Amino acid sequence: MVSVTGRVQGVGFRAWTQREATRRGLVGWVRNEFDGSVSALLEGTPDTVDAMVDAMQCGPIGARVDRLSSMPGAQTERQGFDITEPDF
C-alpha cells in the first residue's frame, strides 16, 4: 500500500499511475482519498513494485509529492490496474 501527499489530486496522478503500473505489468488500484492524498495498492514482483514506488515519488508533470509512504499490503484479486473510489 502506498500513500502520497502533496499536490496529487487534479493533476492526473491517478491516470498516470494507472498507465505506469499497467506498462510495468503490475495489478492493483489507485484512488483519491478525501483528505487530498492518493492511495495505491501495487502488486507484482518486488523489483517492479520498488521501481513503481520510486517513480511515484515524482509523479506526472504538474504533481508535487511532499510525502510518500509505503508498507506491505494485502494481495489483490484483480487482473489489471484500476482507478477506484474510496470505501467510505
Biopython code that builds the backbone (N, CA, C, O; Angstrom):
import numpy as np
from Bio.PDB.StructureBuilder import StructureBuilder

atoms = [
    (1, "MET", "N", (0.851, -1.168, 0.000)),
    (1, "MET", "CA", (0.000, 0.000, 0.000)),
    (1, "MET", "C", (0.900, 1.235, 0.000)),
    (1, "MET", "O", (1.875, 1.319, 0.747)),
    (2, "VAL", "N", (0.547, 2.179, -0.850)),
    (2, "VAL", "CA", (1.310, 3.420, -0.981)),
    (2, "VAL", "C", (0.363, 4.580, -0.709)),
    (2, "VAL", "O", (-0.777, 4.576, -1.173)),
    (3, "SER", "N", (0.830, 5.569, 0.038)),
    (3, "SER", "CA", (0.077, 6.791, 0.276)),
    (3, "SER", "C", (0.953, 7.970, -0.134)),
    (3, "SER", "O", (2.112, 8.066, 0.267)),
    (4, "VAL", "N", (0.378, 8.873, -0.946)),
    (4, "VAL", "CA", (1.125, 10.005, -1.472)),
    (4, "VAL", "C", (0.388, 11.285, -1.098)),
    (4, "VAL", "O", (-0.816, 11.402, -1.327)),
    (5, "THR", "N", (1.113, 12.245, -0.521)),
    (5, "THR", "CA", (0.528, 13.536, -0.193)),
    (5, "THR", "C", (1.277, 14.633, -0.940)),
    (5, "THR", "O", (2.416, 14.449, -1.369)),
    (6, "GLY", "N", (0.621, 15.763, -1.084)),
    (6, "GLY", "CA", (1.165, 16.904, -1.804)),
    (6, "GLY", "C", (0.116, 17.384, -2.792)),
    (6, "GLY", "O", (-1.083, 17.275, -2.535)),
    (7, "ARG", "N", (0.566, 17.914, -3.923)),
    (7, "ARG", "CA", (-0.376, 18.290, -4.979)),
    (7, "ARG", "C", (-0.506, 17.076, -5.898)),
    (7, "ARG", "O", (0.170, 16.972, -6.921)),
    (8, "VAL", "N", (-1.392, 16.166, -5.504)),
    (8, "VAL", "CA", (-1.532, 14.888, -6.210)),
    (8, "VAL", "C", (-2.960, 14.637, -6.693)),
    (8, "VAL", "O", (-3.226, 13.617, -7.330)),
    (9, "GLN", "N", (-3.869, 15.549, -6.399)),
    (9, "GLN", "CA", (-5.221, 15.456, -6.945)),
    (9, "GLN", "C", (-5.427, 16.604, -7.921)),
    (9, "GLN", "O", (-4.973, 17.724, -7.688)),
    (10, "GLY", "N", (-6.115, 16.313, -9.013)),
    (10, "GLY", "CA", (-6.375, 17.336, -10.017)),
    (10, "GLY", "C", (-5.216, 17.563, -10.980)),
    (10, "GLY", "O", (-5.224, 18.531, -11.741)),
    (11, "VAL", "N", (-4.224, 16.682, -10.954)),
    (11, "VAL", "CA", (-3.065, 16.825, -11.839)),
    (11, "VAL", "C", (-2.824, 15.563, -12.676)),
    (11, "VAL", "O", (-1.770, 15.420, -13.295)),
    (12, "GLY", "N", (-3.791, 14.660, -12.691)),
    (12, "GLY", "CA", (-3.657, 13.435, -13.486)),
    (12, "GLY", "C", (-2.846, 12.339, -12.819)),
    (12, "GLY", "O", (-2.377, 11.422, -13.493)),
    (13, "PHE", "N", (-2.673, 12.421, -11.505)),
    (13, "PHE", "CA", (-1.836, 11.447, -10.801)),
    (13, "PHE", "C", (-2.408, 10.032, -10.907)),
    (13, "PHE", "O", (-1.657, 9.081, -11.125)),
    (14, "ARG", "N", (-3.715, 9.882, -10.756)),
    (14, "ARG", "CA", (-4.306, 8.541, -10.834)),
    (14, "ARG", "C", (-4.159, 7.945, -12.224)),
    (14, "ARG", "O", (-3.768, 6.786, -12.362)),
    (15, "ALA", "N", (-4.468, 8.720, -13.256)),
    (15, "ALA", "CA", (-4.356, 8.210, -14.632)),
    (15, "ALA", "C", (-2.900, 7.878, -14.958)),
    (15, "ALA", "O", (-2.623, 6.858, -15.588)),
    (16, "TRP", "N", (-1.975, 8.729, -14.535)),
    (16, "TRP", "CA", (-0.553, 8.469, -14.743)),
    (16, "TRP", "C", (-0.144, 7.179, -14.037)),
    (16, "TRP", "O", (0.558, 6.348, -14.612)),
    (17, "THR", "N", (-0.586, 7.013, -12.783)),
    (17, "THR", "CA", (-0.255, 5.807, -12.020)),
    (17, "THR", "C", (-0.804, 4.575, -12.719)),
    (17, "THR", "O", (-0.109, 3.564, -12.827)),
    (18, "GLN", "N", (-2.036, 4.646, -13.192)),
    (18, "GLN", "CA", (-2.632, 3.514, -13.889)),
    (18, "GLN", "C", (-1.819, 3.155, -15.138)),
    (18, "GLN", "O", (-1.527, 1.982, -15.371)),
    (19, "ARG", "N", (-1.459, 4.151, -15.932)),
    (19, "ARG", "CA", (-0.666, 3.895, -17.146)),
    (19, "ARG", "C", (0.693, 3.281, -16.807)),
    (19, "ARG", "O", (1.099, 2.288, -17.410)),
    (20, "GLU", "N", (1.390, 3.879, -15.840)),
    (20, "GLU", "CA", (2.715, 3.390, -15.465)),
    (20, "GLU", "C", (2.652, 1.978, -14.892)),
    (20, "GLU", "O", (3.479, 1.130, -15.225)),
    (21, "ALA", "N", (1.678, 1.733, -14.036)),
    (21, "ALA", "CA", (1.547, 0.403, -13.427)),
    (21, "ALA", "C", (1.220, -0.651, -14.491)),
    (21, "ALA", "O", (1.784, -1.745, -14.479)),
    (22, "THR", "N", (0.321, -0.321, -15.396)),
    (22, "THR", "CA", (-0.043, -1.251, -16.465)),
    (22, "THR", "C", (1.167, -1.518, -17.360)),
    (22, "THR", "O", (1.427, -2.664, -17.727)),
    (23, "ARG", "N", (1.897, -0.475, -17.705)),
    (23, "ARG", "CA", (3.091, -0.617, -18.540)),
    (23, "ARG", "C", (4.117, -1.527, -17.884)),
    (23, "ARG", "O", (4.845, -2.246, -18.568)),
    (24, "ARG", "N", (4.175, -1.495, -16.569)),
    (24, "ARG", "CA", (5.140, -2.305, -15.832)),
    (24, "ARG", "C", (4.618, -3.703, -15.502)),
    (24, "ARG", "O", (5.343, -4.514, -14.926)),
    (25, "GLY", "N", (3.363, -3.990, -15.864)),
    (25, "GLY", "CA", (2.795, -5.308, -15.613)),
    (25, "GLY", "C", (2.271, -5.503, -14.201)),
    (25, "GLY", "O", (2.079, -6.638, -13.765)),
    (26, "LEU", "N", (2.036, -4.416, -13.481)),
    (26, "LEU", "CA", (1.503, -4.501, -12.124)),
    (26, "LEU", "C", (-0.013, -4.622, -12.155)),
    (26, "LEU", "O", (-0.655, -4.226, -13.129)),
    (27, "VAL", "N", (-0.576, -5.163, -11.100)),
    (27, "VAL", "CA", (-2.017, -5.163, -10.901)),
    (27, "VAL", "C", (-2.303, -4.450, -9.595)),
    (27, "VAL", "O", (-1.423, -4.308, -8.746)),
    (28, "GLY", "N", (-3.556, -3.998, -9.438)),
    (28, "GLY", "CA", (-3.952, -3.308, -8.217)),
    (28, "GLY", "C", (-4.906, -2.185, -8.512)),
    (28, "GLY", "O", (-5.726, -2.274, -9.426)),
    (29, "TRP", "N", (-4.797, -1.114, -7.731)),
    (29, "TRP", "CA", (-5.705, 0.028, -7.879)),
    (29, "TRP", "C", (-5.047, 1.295, -7.374)),
    (29, "TRP", "O", (-4.044, 1.261, -6.662)),
    (30, "VAL", "N", (-5.641, 2.420, -7.764)),
    (30, "VAL", "CA", (-5.240, 3.738, -7.275)),
    (30, "VAL", "C", (-6.510, 4.543, -7.056)),
    (30, "VAL", "O", (-7.474, 4.400, -7.807)),
    (31, "ARG", "N", (-6.516, 5.390, -6.030)),
    (31, "ARG", "CA", (-7.710, 6.202, -5.754)),
    (31, "ARG", "C", (-7.339, 7.488, -5.035)),
    (31, "ARG", "O", (-6.335, 7.561, -4.327)),
    (32, "ASN", "N", (-8.185, 8.512, -5.238)),
    (32, "ASN", "CA", (-8.102, 9.733, -4.446)),
    (32, "ASN", "C", (-8.725, 9.456, -3.088)),
    (32, "ASN", "O", (-9.695, 8.706, -2.980)),
    (33, "GLU", "N", (-8.165, 10.063, -2.061)),
    (33, "GLU", "CA", (-8.737, 9.968, -0.721)),
    (33, "GLU", "C", (-9.365, 11.319, -0.371)),
    (33, "GLU", "O", (-9.012, 12.349, -0.945)),
    (34, "PHE", "N", (-10.290, 11.297, 0.569)),
    (34, "PHE", "CA", (-10.994, 12.519, 0.959)),
    (34, "PHE", "C", (-10.080, 13.565, 1.587)),
    (34, "PHE", "O", (-10.408, 14.752, 1.585)),
    (35, "ASP", "N", (-8.939, 13.140, 2.122)),
    (35, "ASP", "CA", (-8.019, 14.099, 2.752)),
    (35, "ASP", "C", (-7.077, 14.778, 1.749)),
    (35, "ASP", "O", (-6.202, 15.547, 2.148)),
    (36, "GLY", "N", (-7.249, 14.499, 0.454)),
    (36, "GLY", "CA", (-6.416, 15.106, -0.577)),
    (36, "GLY", "C", (-5.228, 14.261, -1.000)),
    (36, "GLY", "O", (-4.490, 14.644, -1.908)),
    (37, "SER", "N", (-5.033, 13.130, -0.365)),
    (37, "SER", "CA", (-3.937, 12.240, -0.732)),
    (37, "SER", "C", (-4.387, 11.261, -1.820)),
    (37, "SER", "O", (-5.560, 11.223, -2.192)),
    (38, "VAL", "N", (-3.451, 10.485, -2.312)),
    (38, "VAL", "CA", (-3.729, 9.405, -3.253)),
    (38, "VAL", "C", (-3.180, 8.127, -2.636)),
    (38, "VAL", "O", (-2.064, 8.113, -2.115)),
    (39, "SER", "N", (-3.966, 7.046, -2.694)),
    (39, "SER", "CA", (-3.538, 5.739, -2.220)),
    (39, "SER", "C", (-3.484, 4.777, -3.388)),
    (39, "SER", "O", (-4.239, 4.905, -4.353)),
    (40, "ALA", "N", (-2.579, 3.806, -3.291)),
    (40, "ALA", "CA", (-2.477, 2.791, -4.336)),
    (40, "ALA", "C", (-2.087, 1.462, -3.719)),
    (40, "ALA", "O", (-1.325, 1.407, -2.753)),
    (41, "LEU", "N", (-2.613, 0.405, -4.282)),
    (41, "LEU", "CA", (-2.197, -0.956, -3.943)),
    (41, "LEU", "C", (-1.513, -1.504, -5.180)),
    (41, "LEU", "O", (-2.135, -1.623, -6.236)),
    (42, "LEU", "N", (-0.244, -1.836, -5.057)),
    (42, "LEU", "CA", (0.577, -2.293, -6.173)),
    (42, "LEU", "C", (0.957, -3.745, -5.939)),
    (42, "LEU", "O", (1.441, -4.098, -4.864)),
    (43, "GLU", "N", (0.738, -4.588, -6.946)),
    (43, "GLU", "CA", (1.104, -5.994, -6.807)),
    (43, "GLU", "C", (1.889, -6.431, -8.032)),
    (43, "GLU", "O", (1.467, -6.210, -9.167)),
    (44, "GLY", "N", (3.026, -7.049, -7.790)),
    (44, "GLY", "CA", (3.891, -7.547, -8.846)),
    (44, "GLY", "C", (5.177, -8.047, -8.221)),
    (44, "GLY", "O", (5.229, -8.292, -7.016)),
    (45, "THR", "N", (6.207, -8.199, -9.023)),
    (45, "THR", "CA", (7.483, -8.640, -8.474)),
    (45, "THR", "C", (8.054, -7.534, -7.586)),
    (45, "THR", "O", (7.795, -6.355, -7.827)),
    (46, "PRO", "N", (8.820, -7.897, -6.574)),
    (46, "PRO", "CA", (9.371, -6.873, -5.677)),
    (46, "PRO", "C", (10.156, -5.780, -6.407)),
    (46, "PRO", "O", (10.021, -4.603, -6.070)),
    (47, "ASP", "N", (10.965, -6.144, -7.391)),
    (47, "ASP", "CA", (11.739, -5.139, -8.123)),
    (47, "ASP", "C", (10.833, -4.191, -8.892)),
    (47, "ASP", "O", (11.088, -2.987, -8.941)),
    (48, "THR", "N", (9.775, -4.727, -9.494)),
    (48, "THR", "CA", (8.863, -3.900, -10.277)),
    (48, "THR", "C", (8.071, -2.968, -9.371)),
    (48, "THR", "O", (7.877, -1.798, -9.702)),
    (49, "VAL", "N", (7.615, -3.474, -8.236)),
    (49, "VAL", "CA", (6.889, -2.629, -7.280)),
    (49, "VAL", "C", (7.809, -1.529, -6.770)),
    (49, "VAL", "O", (7.401, -0.370, -6.686)),
    (50, "ASP", "N", (9.042, -1.878, -6.429)),
    (50, "ASP", "CA", (10.000, -0.868, -5.949)),
    (50, "ASP", "C", (10.234, 0.211, -6.995)),
    (50, "ASP", "O", (10.307, 1.392, -6.657)),
    (51, "ALA", "N", (10.351, -0.178, -8.260)),
    (51, "ALA", "CA", (10.565, 0.800, -9.334)),
    (51, "ALA", "C", (9.351, 1.711, -9.479)),
    (51, "ALA", "O", (9.504, 2.907, -9.730)),
    (52, "MET", "N", (8.155, 1.165, -9.325)),
    (52, "MET", "CA", (6.937, 1.977, -9.422)),
    (52, "MET", "C", (6.855, 2.951, -8.251)),
    (52, "MET", "O", (6.501, 4.115, -8.437)),
    (53, "VAL", "N", (7.176, 2.490, -7.066)),
    (53, "VAL", "CA", (7.175, 3.384, -5.899)),
    (53, "VAL", "C", (8.179, 4.511, -6.108)),
    (53, "VAL", "O", (7.891, 5.663, -5.786)),
    (54, "ASP", "N", (9.347, 4.191, -6.642)),
    (54, "ASP", "CA", (10.334, 5.237, -6.942)),
    (54, "ASP", "C", (9.767, 6.251, -7.930)),
    (54, "ASP", "O", (9.937, 7.456, -7.748)),
    (55, "ALA", "N", (9.094, 5.770, -8.976)),
    (55, "ALA", "CA", (8.504, 6.673, -9.967)),
    (55, "ALA", "C", (7.422, 7.544, -9.345)),
    (55, "ALA", "O", (7.282, 8.712, -9.707)),
    (56, "MET", "N", (6.659, 6.988, -8.415)),
    (56, "MET", "CA", (5.580, 7.741, -7.775)),
    (56, "MET", "C", (6.111, 8.860, -6.885)),
    (56, "MET", "O", (5.354, 9.764, -6.532)),
    (57, "GLN", "N", (7.361, 8.827, -6.520)),
    (57, "GLN", "CA", (7.927, 9.907, -5.717)),
    (57, "GLN", "C", (8.002, 11.207, -6.498)),
    (57, "GLN", "O", (8.100, 12.283, -5.907)),
    (58, "CYS", "N", (7.958, 11.116, -7.820)),
    (58, "CYS", "CA", (7.920, 12.312, -8.682)),
    (58, "CYS", "C", (6.534, 12.501, -9.278)),
    (58, "CYS", "O", (6.007, 13.613, -9.289)),
    (59, "GLY", "N", (5.947, 11.429, -9.770)),
    (59, "GLY", "CA", (4.627, 11.509, -10.378)),
    (59, "GLY", "C", (4.650, 12.199, -11.725)),
    (59, "GLY", "O", (5.717, 12.391, -12.309)),
    (60, "PRO", "N", (3.479, 12.575, -12.225)),
    (60, "PRO", "CA", (3.382, 13.208, -13.538)),
    (60, "PRO", "C", (3.775, 14.686, -13.474)),
    (60, "PRO", "O", (3.916, 15.263, -12.396)),
    (61, "ILE", "N", (3.944, 15.276, -14.641)),
    (61, "ILE", "CA", (4.193, 16.717, -14.723)),
    (61, "ILE", "C", (3.020, 17.437, -14.069)),
    (61, "ILE", "O", (1.864, 17.101, -14.327)),
    (62, "GLY", "N", (3.304, 18.405, -13.242)),
    (62, "GLY", "CA", (2.263, 19.163, -12.550)),
    (62, "GLY", "C", (2.013, 18.692, -11.136)),
    (62, "GLY", "O", (1.405, 19.410, -10.343)),
    (63, "ALA", "N", (2.476, 17.488, -10.805)),
    (63, "ALA", "CA", (2.309, 16.980, -9.445)),
    (63, "ALA", "C", (3.467, 17.465, -8.576)),
    (63, "ALA", "O", (4.555, 17.772, -9.064)),
    (64, "ARG", "N", (3.199, 17.521, -7.288)),
    (64, "ARG", "CA", (4.240, 17.803, -6.305)),
    (64, "ARG", "C", (4.050, 16.813, -5.172)),
    (64, "ARG", "O", (3.050, 16.876, -4.457)),
    (65, "VAL", "N", (4.978, 15.916, -5.001)),
    (65, "VAL", "CA", (4.893, 14.915, -3.945)),
    (65, "VAL", "C", (5.645, 15.440, -2.736)),
    (65, "VAL", "O", (6.859, 15.640, -2.780)),
    (66, "ASP", "N", (4.900, 15.662, -1.647)),
    (66, "ASP", "CA", (5.520, 16.105, -0.403)),
    (66, "ASP", "C", (5.969, 14.921, 0.440)),
    (66, "ASP", "O", (7.000, 14.972, 1.110)),
    (67, "ARG", "N", (5.176, 13.853, 0.397)),
    (67, "ARG", "CA", (5.485, 12.686, 1.221)),
    (67, "ARG", "C", (4.926, 11.445, 0.557)),
    (67, "ARG", "O", (3.800, 11.450, 0.061)),
    (68, "LEU", "N", (5.708, 10.391, 0.547)),
    (68, "LEU", "CA", (5.264, 9.092, 0.069)),
    (68, "LEU", "C", (5.611, 8.071, 1.126)),
    (68, "LEU", "O", (6.758, 7.990, 1.564)),
    (69, "SER", "N", (4.645, 7.305, 1.533)),
    (69, "SER", "CA", (4.909, 6.223, 2.476)),
    (69, "SER", "C", (4.380, 4.932, 1.869)),
    (69, "SER", "O", (3.363, 4.920, 1.175)),
    (70, "SER", "N", (5.086, 3.862, 2.144)),
    (70, "SER", "CA", (4.646, 2.568, 1.620)),
    (70, "SER", "C", (4.832, 1.510, 2.691)),
    (70, "SER", "O", (5.717, 1.593, 3.544)),
    (71, "MET", "N", (3.974, 0.525, 2.616)),
    (71, "MET", "CA", (4.067, -0.615, 3.513)),
    (71, "MET", "C", (3.496, -1.825, 2.800)),
    (71, "MET", "O", (2.658, -1.684, 1.909)),
    (72, "PRO", "N", (3.938, -3.003, 3.180)),
    (72, "PRO", "CA", (3.368, -4.193, 2.555)),
    (72, "PRO", "C", (1.853, -4.209, 2.748)),
    (72, "PRO", "O", (1.352, -3.854, 3.815)),
    (73, "GLY", "N", (1.140, -4.617, 1.721)),
    (73, "GLY", "CA", (-0.317, -4.642, 1.789)),
    (73, "GLY", "C", (-0.859, -5.998, 1.413)),
    (73, "GLY", "O", (-0.118, -6.924, 1.081)),
    (74, "ALA", "N", (-2.149, -6.090, 1.474)),
    (74, "ALA", "CA", (-2.833, -7.325, 1.099)),
    (74, "ALA", "C", (-2.727, -7.529, -0.405)),
    (74, "ALA", "O", (-2.606, -6.572, -1.169)),
    (75, "GLN", "N", (-2.775, -8.770, -0.810)),
    (75, "GLN", "CA", (-2.797, -9.061, -2.233)),
    (75, "GLN", "C", (-4.188, -8.797, -2.775)),
    (75, "GLN", "O", (-5.185, -8.912, -2.063)),
    (76, "THR", "N", (-4.234, -8.446, -4.031)),
    (76, "THR", "CA", (-5.497, -8.171, -4.681)),
    (76, "THR", "C", (-5.869, -9.313, -5.609)),
    (76, "THR", "O", (-4.999, -10.041, -6.087)),
    (77, "GLU", "N", (-7.126, -9.465, -5.857)),
    (77, "GLU", "CA", (-7.618, -10.486, -6.786)),
    (77, "GLU", "C", (-7.775, -9.907, -8.186)),
    (77, "GLU", "O", (-8.284, -10.585, -9.078)),
    (78, "ARG", "N", (-7.357, -8.688, -8.389)),
    (78, "ARG", "CA", (-7.567, -8.009, -9.675)),
    (78, "ARG", "C", (-6.713, -8.613, -10.776)),
    (78, "ARG", "O", (-5.656, -9.193, -10.532)),
    (79, "GLN", "N", (-7.209, -8.455, -11.994)),
    (79, "GLN", "CA", (-6.478, -8.911, -13.167)),
    (79, "GLN", "C", (-5.728, -7.765, -13.839)),
    (79, "GLN", "O", (-4.821, -8.008, -14.636)),
    (80, "GLY", "N", (-6.086, -6.537, -13.536)),
    (80, "GLY", "CA", (-5.474, -5.365, -14.147)),
    (80, "GLY", "C", (-5.227, -4.309, -13.104)),
    (80, "GLY", "O", (-5.136, -4.603, -11.912)),
    (81, "PHE", "N", (-5.118, -3.071, -13.560)),
    (81, "PHE", "CA", (-4.880, -1.956, -12.652)),
    (81, "PHE", "C", (-5.976, -0.928, -12.868)),
    (81, "PHE", "O", (-6.132, -0.403, -13.970)),
    (82, "ASP", "N", (-6.736, -0.639, -11.817)),
    (82, "ASP", "CA", (-7.934, 0.193, -11.920)),
    (82, "ASP", "C", (-7.833, 1.470, -11.106)),
    (82, "ASP", "O", (-7.101, 1.550, -10.119)),
    (83, "ILE", "N", (-8.590, 2.467, -11.549)),
    (83, "ILE", "CA", (-8.845, 3.653, -10.747)),
    (83, "ILE", "C", (-10.141, 3.376, -9.992)),
    (83, "ILE", "O", (-11.158, 3.053, -10.606)),
    (84, "THR", "N", (-10.113, 3.500, -8.665)),
    (84, "THR", "CA", (-11.281, 3.190, -7.851)),
    (84, "THR", "C", (-11.696, 4.392, -7.018)),
    (84, "THR", "O", (-11.057, 5.443, -7.063)),
    (85, "GLU", "N", (-12.753, 4.229, -6.271)),
    (85, "GLU", "CA", (-13.255, 5.254, -5.358)),
    (85, "GLU", "C", (-13.011, 4.796, -3.925)),
    (85, "GLU", "O", (-12.939, 3.593, -3.674)),
    (86, "PRO", "N", (-12.880, 5.729, -2.974)),
    (86, "PRO", "CA", (-12.691, 5.361, -1.569)),
    (86, "PRO", "C", (-13.842, 4.516, -1.048)),
    (86, "PRO", "O", (-14.975, 4.634, -1.516)),
    (87, "ASP", "N", (-13.545, 3.670, -0.084)),
    (87, "ASP", "CA", (-14.544, 2.795, 0.545)),
    (87, "ASP", "C", (-15.129, 3.474, 1.788)),
    (87, "ASP", "O", (-14.894, 3.019, 2.907)),
    (88, "PHE", "N", (-15.889, 4.561, 1.600)),
    (88, "PHE", "CA", (-16.479, 5.256, 2.755)),
    (88, "PHE", "C", (-17.975, 5.230, 2.640)),
    (88, "PHE", "O", (-18.670, 5.759, 3.508)),
]
sb = StructureBuilder()
sb.init_structure("model")
sb.init_model(0)
sb.init_chain("A")
sb.init_seg("    ")
for serial, (resi, resn, name, xyz) in enumerate(atoms, 1):
    if name == "N":
        sb.init_residue(resn, " ", resi, " ")
    sb.init_atom(name, np.array(xyz, "f"), 0.0, 1.0, " ", f" {name:<3s}", serial, name[0])
structure = sb.get_structure()
